[in-house]
Amino acid sequence: MNASVSDQAEMPSPLRSIHTSNLPAILDELGISLLVSTYQAGKLVVLRADDDGLNTHFRNCLKPMGLALQGNRLAVGTALEVVEYHNSPTTARKLEPAGKHDACFLPRQVHCTGDVQIHEMAWVDDELVFVNTRFSCLATRSGRYSFVPTWRPPFISALAPEDRCHLNGLAVRDGQVRYVTALGHSDQPNGWRQHKKDGGVLLDVWSNEVLLRGLSMPHSPRWYRDRLWLLESGAGTVGFVDPTSGLYRPVAECPGFTRGLDFHGPLAFVGLSQVRESAVFGGLPLTERVDERCCGVWIVNIETGQTLAWVKFEDAVQEVFAVQILPGVRYPDVIRDDHDLLAGTFVLPDDALGAVPDVSRPSA
């Protein structure tokens, strides 16, 4: 393993990571980078190969949770807002060191939701759908309202800010949100906590059916390669729903609370959290199986179940929520707090650029 090459000017000493020596080569070979949200530490982490090392680039963010990518659009759900970023390749070329960055995501829209405990999000056509955990529903943005509810589990009788079932994950299939996960089948305020060890459910949004019961804190459902994948976080596993038996089949066990999932080819990129013994996480199968739990990202071959590589966060970063692959992007940045850069960067429609004098245009 290698100590990561990190941004020392921005990263205080408690924000450290270590990784297997093959991880940078895997990212480089695939031509990708990773975004990781950690609400507990208040950071958006950019993982990118840097020569033979891994650059872990930390950006401040107020409780980042869900991440959703559609082409050049990136949405980040935070404590009170959904921030939509757009990639500006021209701006990327201005960043130091010169010629290093191939993407730069700049804020374009900020939508205030209030404290709805946004969890996972996904783009459906041109609309962003997010899990509104506090109100136990799926929702979209609105120019007039905090959010527009679009669906809630059939057992939830009211739209109340009571986190009744801890709705948390969503999966898109055939261009529509099709599956969701929740930590409990409850219609009472915080009722999911009573059976957190084995009360988790997987639901079909189209039919309103409960497809699976008895799961231990499930998260991150995904439709990939004609299979429905999910993480049984309380057991620390990644697996799929067997279409014949209708049961959950673990493919791999990980040394942490699995939450956050993305795929590239036969590889699953799985987020892990340490989870300490507490009222929420005590008594889970994971805590009984693993004494020393890790926080980071594990790369697992879904065909063999083998762990190929990992990066571990240490000290200040103890929990991961979302993992998002940036395909075709090797060395990106996400800008929110660089006021000088934002003040002097302007993105205009193509038909307006003809009126801009050459002297004012950025160099290619």
NORURZI-V737636 format. One record per backbone hydrogen bond with DSSP energy under -0.5 kcal/mol. CO is the residue of the C=O (numbers start at 1). NH is the residue of the N-H. If there is no record, write none. Layout:
BEGIN
co=CO nh=NH
co=CO nh=NH
END
This chain:
BEGIN
co=2 nh=19
co=4 nh=6
co=5 nh=56
co=6 nh=8
co=7 nh=10
co=7 nh=11
co=10 nh=12
co=12 nh=15
co=14 nh=16
co=14 nh=316
co=16 nh=314
co=17 nh=4
co=18 nh=312
co=19 nh=2
co=20 nh=23
co=22 nh=26
co=23 nh=27
co=24 nh=28
co=25 nh=29
co=26 nh=30
co=27 nh=31
co=27 nh=32
co=31 nh=328
co=33 nh=326
co=34 nh=47
co=35 nh=324
co=36 nh=45
co=37 nh=321
co=37 nh=322
co=38 nh=42
co=38 nh=43
co=42 nh=61
co=43 nh=38
co=43 nh=45
co=44 nh=59
co=45 nh=36
co=45 nh=47
co=46 nh=48
co=46 nh=57
co=47 nh=34
co=48 nh=55
co=50 nh=53
co=53 nh=50
co=53 nh=55
co=54 nh=5
co=54 nh=56
co=55 nh=48
co=55 nh=57
co=56 nh=7
co=56 nh=58
co=57 nh=46
co=59 nh=44
co=61 nh=63
co=62 nh=79
co=66 nh=77
co=68 nh=75
co=70 nh=73
co=72 nh=87
co=73 nh=70
co=74 nh=85
co=75 nh=68
co=76 nh=83
co=77 nh=65
co=80 nh=113
co=80 nh=114
co=81 nh=78
co=81 nh=83
co=82 nh=84
co=82 nh=111
co=83 nh=76
co=83 nh=85
co=84 nh=108
co=84 nh=109
co=85 nh=74
co=86 nh=106
co=87 nh=89
co=88 nh=92
co=89 nh=93
co=91 nh=94
co=91 nh=95
co=92 nh=95
co=97 nh=100
co=103 nh=333
co=104 nh=88
co=104 nh=106
co=105 nh=335
co=106 nh=86
co=109 nh=84
co=110 nh=112
co=111 nh=82
co=111 nh=113
co=114 nh=116
co=116 nh=134
co=117 nh=133
co=119 nh=66
co=120 nh=131
co=122 nh=129
co=123 nh=125
co=124 nh=127
co=127 nh=124
co=127 nh=129
co=128 nh=141
co=129 nh=122
co=130 nh=132
co=130 nh=139
co=131 nh=119
co=131 nh=133
co=132 nh=137
co=133 nh=136
co=134 nh=162
co=134 nh=163
co=137 nh=132
co=138 nh=150
co=138 nh=151
co=139 nh=130
co=140 nh=148
co=147 nh=149
co=148 nh=140
co=151 nh=138
co=153 nh=156
co=155 nh=157
co=158 nh=160
co=160 nh=162
co=162 nh=190
co=164 nh=192
co=165 nh=183
co=165 nh=184
co=166 nh=183
co=168 nh=120
co=169 nh=181
co=171 nh=178
co=171 nh=179
co=173 nh=176
co=176 nh=173
co=178 nh=205
co=178 nh=206
co=179 nh=171
co=180 nh=203
co=181 nh=168
co=181 nh=169
co=182 nh=201
co=184 nh=186
co=188 nh=191
co=190 nh=193
co=191 nh=194
co=192 nh=195
co=193 nh=196
co=195 nh=198
co=195 nh=199
co=196 nh=217
co=200 nh=215
co=201 nh=182
co=202 nh=211
co=202 nh=212
co=203 nh=180
co=203 nh=205
co=204 nh=208
co=204 nh=209
co=209 nh=204
co=209 nh=211
co=212 nh=202
co=215 nh=200
co=215 nh=217
co=216 nh=234
co=217 nh=233
co=219 nh=231
co=222 nh=224
co=222 nh=229
co=224 nh=227
co=227 nh=224
co=227 nh=229
co=228 nh=241
co=229 nh=222
co=230 nh=232
co=230 nh=239
co=231 nh=219
co=231 nh=233
co=232 nh=235
co=232 nh=236
co=232 nh=237
co=233 nh=236
co=233 nh=258
co=234 nh=286
co=236 nh=254
co=237 nh=232
co=238 nh=251
co=238 nh=252
co=239 nh=230
co=240 nh=242
co=240 nh=249
co=242 nh=246
co=247 nh=242
co=248 nh=250
co=249 nh=240
co=252 nh=238
co=254 nh=256
co=255 nh=294
co=256 nh=258
co=257 nh=273
co=260 nh=271
co=262 nh=269
co=264 nh=267
co=266 nh=302
co=267 nh=264
co=268 nh=270
co=268 nh=300
co=269 nh=262
co=270 nh=298
co=271 nh=259
co=272 nh=296
co=273 nh=257
co=278 nh=282
co=281 nh=284
co=284 nh=288
co=285 nh=289
co=286 nh=290
co=291 nh=293
co=295 nh=313
co=296 nh=272
co=297 nh=311
co=298 nh=270
co=298 nh=300
co=299 nh=308
co=299 nh=309
co=300 nh=268
co=300 nh=302
co=301 nh=304
co=301 nh=305
co=306 nh=301
co=306 nh=308
co=309 nh=299
co=310 nh=20
co=311 nh=297
co=312 nh=18
co=314 nh=16
co=314 nh=316
co=314 nh=317
co=316 nh=318
co=318 nh=274
co=322 nh=37
co=324 nh=35
co=325 nh=327
co=326 nh=33
co=326 nh=329
co=331 nh=102
co=331 nh=103
co=333 nh=105
co=335 nh=107
co=337 nh=339
co=338 nh=342
co=339 nh=343
co=340 nh=344
co=342 nh=345
co=346 nh=348
co=349 nh=352
co=349 nh=353
co=350 nh=353
co=350 nh=354
co=352 nh=355
co=353 nh=356
co=355 nh=357
co=357 nh=360
co=357 nh=361
co=358 nh=361
END
